[in-house]
Amino acid sequence: MARIFSVFVAGWLMAASALSAQAATYTVREVEVRAQPALVIRSAVPPSEVAQTLGSSIPKVLKFVEARGGSLAGPPITRYLSQSSELFEIEVGFPLTSPLAGEGEIVAIELPGGKAALTNHFGSYQRLGEGHRAIIEWVMANQKSIAGPPWEVYLSDPSSTPEEELVTRIFYPIAGN
């Protein structure tokens, strides 16, 4: 598992360093999160198709939850299970107030509880790699280790929020100290 995450971290660092030198300033902090049931659609897609996959998966999961009388515990999420330059394995869906069984392409998962590194990203989704890089650098500087796949929480609706006002929370499960 450590090998998978070291490849994942290297991928985020390379992607973020390829971005403009006008990077935003990020505040990273350690938080305690509780385990959270969720329903998601798992996909393996090229990086260029991540946005399209979110756009098609989010309404499917929402419709599924509503049809079964489930309750959302928050806005949409994406969890990054693995990443390479050719393919991202992602889970897209919603956290729930209580577990709900999945069906077909919609699967039940649990977002992990415990310590996490958290930062808020403000602005374009195209620059989310900068927030991931900030967390990875914080983890290394604070002698922590990444303990599982990171996830993003989309606090703003991109269909009604100007791009520069989008807010995304980024979480990385961590271990150490």
N, C-alpha and C positions, 0 to 999 in steps of 0.2 A: 504494500500500500504506500509506503514511503516513496518508492520509485515513481508511482503514478503521480503523487502530489508534487514531487520535484520537477517532473516534466511539465505539470500543469503550471507551477509557479514560473518556470522558465518561459513558458508560452506567454503568460500575462506580462512578464517583464519585457520581453521582446516586443510585444504588441504596443505596450505603453511607451516604450522608448522610441518607437517609430513615429509617435505623435509630435505635434508642435512643441517647441520649447516654452510656449505660453501656458504651461500647466497650471491648473487651479491649485489653491492651497487646501489641504485636507486636514481635518482634525480626526485622529483615530483614537478610539478609547476602548477599553475592555469593559464588556457588559456581561451580565448573566441573563441567558435566555431560557425560557421554559420549552420543553418539547412540545411540538405543535403538529397535530394531524393535518394532512393536506391531501387533496386530490390533484393529480397532475397527468399530463400526457408526456411520455418520454419519447424523445426523438434524437436521431443522429443526423446532423445537417452541416453543410458547409457554412463557414462564418458568414458568407454573403446572404444566407437564407434564414439567419436567426430571427430577424425582425418579422419576416413573413410568417415564420413558424409561430412566433408569439401571437401575431395578429389572427391566425387561424385557430390556435389552441385555446386561447383565453375564453372566447365565446362558447366553445364546445364544453369546456369544463364548467363554466358558469351555468349554462343551460342544464347540464347533468345534475349539478348541485340543487338548482331550483326545482327540477322535476322530482327529486327525491326528498324534498323538504329539508335539505341541509341548511346550515347557517355558516356564512362566511365569517372568519375571524379577522379578516384584513384584506388589503388590496392584493393584486396579482403578484406572483413570484416567478422567478426562474432560478433553478439550481443547476450549476455547471458540474456535471459528473466527471467529464474529461474533456481535454482540449488538445488539438494539434493544429497545424496550419491548414490542414485539409478538412477537419471534421470536429464539431463540437457535439458532445453528448449532453443533452439538456433535459430538464424536467420543467414543464410550464403548467402553472395552475393557481390554486388558491389555498391558503390555510383555512382550516375549519374550526368551529367551536368545539365539535366533538367528532370522533371518527365516523367515516361513512365508507361503505364498501365501494370499490371501483367496479367497472365492468368494461370488457373489451379493451380499447386503447387507453381508457382512463383508469389509472391505478392509484391505490391508496399508499401514501408514504407517511413518514414522520420526520419532520425537521428536528434535528437534534437539540436537546437541551444542554445547558452547561455554559462554559466560558466561550465568548466570541469577541473578535475584534470587529468594530463597527465604524463605518464612516458614512457620511451623507455626500452624495454627488449631486451637484446642481448644474443643470444644463443638458446639452445634447447627449443622447445615448451613444453617439459615435465616440465620445470621449470617456466612456465608463472605464476603459482600461486604465486610465490615470488613477481612479479611485482604488481599483484593485492593486495597482502598483504601490500606492501609498500604504495600504494595509500590509502588503507583503514586506515592504521595507520596515514598517513599524514592528511586525512580528520578528524579523531578524534582529533589529536594533534592541528589542526588549527580551531577547533570549527565550522566545516562545516558539512553538511549532504549530503548523497547520494540522488540525485534527480531523479534517473531513472536507467535503466539497463546499465551496462558497455558494451563497445565494443572494439574489437581488430582490428588493421589494419596491414596486413601482408606486410611489405615493401620489403621483400626478397622472391624470388621464391625458395621453398625448393627442387625443382627438379634440380636446377643448383647452389645452394649456399651451401657451407659446413655448417653443423649444428651449429658450433661455431660462424659462421658469420651471422646467421639469425637475422633480426631486426624486432621487433613487437612493434607497438605503442599501448598503453592501455589508454583508455579514460573512465572516470566516470563523468557523469553529477553531478554537485554539487550545493548546495544552502547555503546561510549564508554569513554573514559579507559582 
